[in-house]
Amino acid sequence: MGFLPCGVYHERYRQQHAWWQTRFVWGKMILLFVTIFYLFPKFAGLYYISVANVIGYTILSALGVQLLIGYCGQVTLGHSAFLAVGAYTCTLLMLQLQVSYPLAMLAGGMA
């Protein structure tokens, strides 16, 4: 709910609470996503890609905790343990047994 350019108004309540309210903002967000998910891996080194992966996993974990605590109102005691077990399973399968990444991720999710 921020300030809008002159002449832009909302006809419905749903429009007022949209994340991206104007077409210009939609265009900027699409350009940002293309830059992040397509161009960044092509030009960044392996170190920066691995750091971006760790940041992405951390964000995903934080969103899961936010869902449990913030919206559901439940106290989360084992959330990080479940995340760690899945990550450990995936890593062991890939490094020790030479399982492909998609299968190791699937097994880590089931663990």
C-alpha positions in Angstrom: 0.0 0.0 0.0 2.2 2.8 -1.1 1.8 5.9 -3.1 0.6 5.6 -6.7 1.2 7.8 -9.7 -1.4 10.4 -10.4 -4.4 9.0 -12.2 -3.9 5.4 -11.0 -6.7 4.3 -8.7 -8.1 1.0 -7.5 -11.5 -0.3 -8.5 -11.4 -3.3 -6.2 -10.0 -4.0 -2.7 -8.0 -6.8 -4.1 -6.1 -4.5 -6.4 -5.1 -2.3 -3.5 -3.4 -5.2 -1.7 -1.6 -6.6 -4.7 2.2 -6.9 -4.4 2.8 -5.2 -7.7 0.1 -2.7 -8.5 1.1 -1.1 -11.8 2.2 -2.6 -15.1 5.5 -0.7 -14.9 6.2 -2.4 -11.6 5.3 -5.8 -13.1 7.8 -5.1 -15.9 10.5 -4.2 -13.5 9.9 -7.3 -11.4 10.0 -9.6 -14.5 13.2 -8.0 -15.6 14.7 -8.4 -12.1 13.7 -12.1 -12.1 15.2 -12.7 -15.5 18.4 -11.1 -14.4 18.6 -13.1 -11.2 17.6 -16.5 -12.5 19.0 -16.4 -16.0 21.9 -14.0 -16.4 23.5 -14.3 -12.9 24.4 -18.0 -13.2 25.9 -17.5 -16.7 28.3 -14.7 -15.6 28.9 -15.4 -11.9 31.6 -17.7 -10.6 31.0 -21.0 -8.8 31.7 -19.4 -5.4 29.0 -16.7 -5.9 26.5 -19.3 -7.1 27.1 -21.5 -4.1 26.7 -18.5 -1.8 23.4 -17.7 -3.6 22.3 -21.3 -3.1 23.0 -21.0 0.7 21.1 -17.7 0.8 18.1 -19.3 -1.0 18.0 -22.3 1.3 18.1 -20.0 4.3 15.3 -17.9 2.9 13.2 -21.0 2.3 13.8 -22.2 5.9 12.9 -18.8 7.3 9.7 -18.7 5.3 8.8 -22.1 6.7 9.3 -20.9 10.2 7.3 -17.7 9.4 4.5 -19.9 8.2 4.4 -22.0 11.3 4.9 -19.3 13.9 3.3 -16.3 12.2 0.3 -17.6 10.4 -0.5 -20.9 12.2 0.6 -19.8 15.7 2.4 -23.0 16.4 5.7 -23.2 18.3 8.3 -24.8 16.1 10.8 -27.0 17.9 11.9 -29.4 15.2 11.7 -27.4 12.0 15.5 -26.9 11.7 16.1 -30.6 12.6 13.9 -31.8 9.8 15.6 -29.4 7.4 19.0 -30.7 8.5 18.0 -34.3 8.1 16.9 -33.7 4.6 20.0 -31.8 3.7 22.3 -34.4 5.3 20.5 -37.2 3.4 20.8 -35.4 0.1 24.5 -34.6 0.7 25.4 -38.2 1.7 23.6 -39.7 -1.3 25.3 -37.3 -3.7 28.9 -37.6 -2.3 29.0 -41.2 -1.1 26.7 -43.1 -3.5 27.0 -40.8 -6.5 23.2 -40.4 -6.9 22.1 -37.7 -9.3 20.9 -34.4 -7.8 17.2 -34.7 -8.6 17.0 -38.2 -7.0 19.0 -37.1 -4.0 16.8 -34.1 -3.5 13.7 -36.3 -3.7 15.2 -38.7 -1.2 16.1 -35.8 1.1 12.6 -34.5 0.9 11.2 -37.9 1.9 13.7 -38.4 4.7 
